[in-house]
């Protein structure tokens, strides 16, 4: 086999089993050959009559050879059992994480709640002559053929926890689409919103990890810089949501 030939992960256990089997057979063949060559010398009449230690050493050699081959096989069986146990535990942990993420997403307010909250925040902003900003965070899951892939809820849950930790107590987060979040920041001007933007982006980059489990895009909608009314704010947010209505329907189904 060429040295450069790649071995896939799912073939690794089979290759290791083959290697262990080859080692055990090689030990058995070498031990049997050595025993056959030693037997005439050890059990010859002249040697047997003068030296009783050689037959004992011969029997000990044969027993040790068998024990060595058995030990290698038993170690391989133990390693296989441990790997299966670890794989089962990883699957259990992953399932628990997906369940926890799904439960978290179910407890989060959806786009309808966002529509109800936005006019109230707008009226409060007008009354206090403050600013109002909205972050629209869109995620793109890597290596996923659809938004309902098994790993998507877990990633969404991780992202939701990161975003929540980067917000203030008076801020609120909503699920606006199947892979889209919205964060309402009352009283936040553009300078402070950019500061929150940087914090959220840093947290999402850490959550994505070195293998880039997902990518993200963060947009800022601000009153009065980008809109003059609550209707304009909602329209600006809608324009940033995924164009596929089925994605929003999936988000409603999740929660």
N, C-alpha and C positions, 0 to 999 in steps of 0.2 A: 504494500500500500504506500503511495507517495506520502512523504512527510508533510507536504503542504495540504493534504486533503483535510477538509474541515469535518469535524464531528458535531452533529447537531445535539442539542441538549436532551431531546427525547431518546436519543440513541446512547447516551452516556452510560446509563445503568446497564443496558444490554452489553455494551462493550466491556464494562468493568466485570460483569459476570463471566463473560468469555475469557477475560484475562485471568481471573481467579481459577476458573476451571482448567485453563491451560497450565497454570502454575501447579495445581494439584496433580494433574496428569503427568507433568514433567517430573515432579518429585517422585511420584509412584514409579515411573519408568526407570529413572536413575537409581532409585533405591532397589528396585527389583533386579536391575542389571548388576549392580554392585554385589547384591546378595548372591546372585548366581555365580559370579566370579569368585566370591569369597568362600562359598560353601565347600568346594572340594578341598580347599586348604584347611579350613577350620575343622572339618569333620573327617579329615583323613585319620587313619588309625594311629599313625606315628604322632601327629600333633595332639589328637584327642587324649592319647595315653600320657603325654608329657606335660600338657598345659590345659588345665580345665577352665582357665579364664577366657580363652578365645571363643568357645561356644557361647558363654554368657554374654560377651561383648557383641557377638553376632546377633543374638536374640534381642539385645538392647538396641542395637542399630535398627533392626527391622521395626521394633515397637516405636522408636522415636520417629522414624520416617512416616509411619502411619499416623502418629499423633500430630506431626507437623502438617501433613496434608489435611487432617481433620480440623486442626486449629484454623488454618487459612479459610476453609469452607465455612466454619462456624462464625468467624469474624465477618465474612462477607454477608452471611445471612443476618447477622445482628445489624450491620450497617444498612442493609436493605429495609429491615423493620423500622429502624430509627428514621430513615428517610421518609418512609410511608407515614409514620406518625407525625413527623414535622410537616409534611405536605398537608395532612389532614388538619393539623392545628392552624396552619396558614390559611387554609380554606375557611375554617371556622371563624378565625379572626376577621378575614376579609368579608365574610357574610355578615358578621356582627357590625362591622364598620358601615357596610352598605345599608343595613337596617337602621342604624343610628342616623345616618345621613338622610335616609328617606323620612324618618320620623321628624328630623329637624326641619326638612323642607316642608313637611305637612303643617308644621306649626307657624310657618312664616306667612305673613299677609301677601295676597296676590295682587294682580293688576287692578281688580275691582276696588280693593281697599286703597290702593294708591290713588285711584280716581276720586274716591271719597275724601281722602286726606288732603289732596292738593288744593282744592278751593279753600279749605279752612286755613291751611298754612299761608295761602296767598292773602286772605283777608287779614290775618294776623300780621303779616309783613307790611301790608298797606297801613294798618293802624299804628304800627310801631316805627314806620319809616325805615325799616331795616332791609336787608337783602335776603334773597332766597336762592339757594343753589341745589341742583340735583346732579348726582353722579349716575351715569348709565354705564354699567360694567357688563360687557359682552364677552363670553367665554367661547373658545373653540377647542373642543376636545380632540387631542391627537390620537390617531390610529383608531378612530371610532367610525363605523359605517353608518350609524344612525344615532340620534339623540337619546334613544332608549336603550343604548348598549349597557351591559351590566355595570361597567365602571363609571358611567356618567353620574348617577346619584351620589356616589362617593366623592367624586371630584367636585360636584356642585356643593355638597355639604362642607367639604374642606374650604372651598372658596367663600361660602357664606360665613363660616366661623372666622376666617381671616378678616373679611370686610367688617363684620360686627365688632371685632376687637379694635379696629382702627377708627371707629366712629365715636362721637361723643354720646353722653347719656341721652341728650335731647334729640339726637338724630335717629332716623328709622330706616330700615332696610326692607325692600319688597322684592318679590319674584315677578319680574315683568314679562319674562318669556321662558322658554324651556331651558335656555342657557344664558339668561340675561337677568341681571339684578339692577335695582334702582335704589339709591340712597338719597333721602331727603335731608338737606342740611339747613335748618331754619337759622336765619340771622347770619349766614355765612357769605361774606363778600368774595370776590374772585381771588384775592390774595390768599385768604384762609382756605378757600376751596382747593387751590392748587397745592397747598400744604397737605391737605387730606388726600388729594390725588396722589401725591408722592408716597405717602404712607401706605395707602392701599396698594399701589403698584409694587412697592417693595415687598409687602406681605404676600401678594399673589405670586411674585417671582420666586419667593422662598417656598411657597406651597407647591408650585409647579415642579420644583426640583431640578436637578442637573439634567434629567432625561426629558424635561419639558413635557410633562403629562398633559398640559393644556396651555394655550396661549390666550391672551386677553386684550381687550381694547376698552379704554375708559374715555368717556365723553363727558363734558361739562355743559349743563344748561343752567343759565343764571338769569334771575330777574333783578334789575331791569335790562341787563346787557343783551340778552337773547330773546326776551319776550316782554310783552306789555300787559298781559292778562293771564289768568289761570288757564283759559282755553289755549292761549298761545304756548304756555309751558307744556301742557299735555300734548299739544301737536308736535312740539319740538322733540319731546321724549318719544312719541310714537314713530317719528321719522327715523329714530336711531334703533328701533327694534328690528329684529329679523323680518324680512319681507314675507316669509312663508307663514301664512296664518295657521297652518297645522302645527307649527312649533309653539305658538301661543296656546293652541288648544291642548297640546300635550302638557304644557305648564299648568293649565287649569285642571287637568286630570290628575296631575301629581298631587296637588293640594286640595 
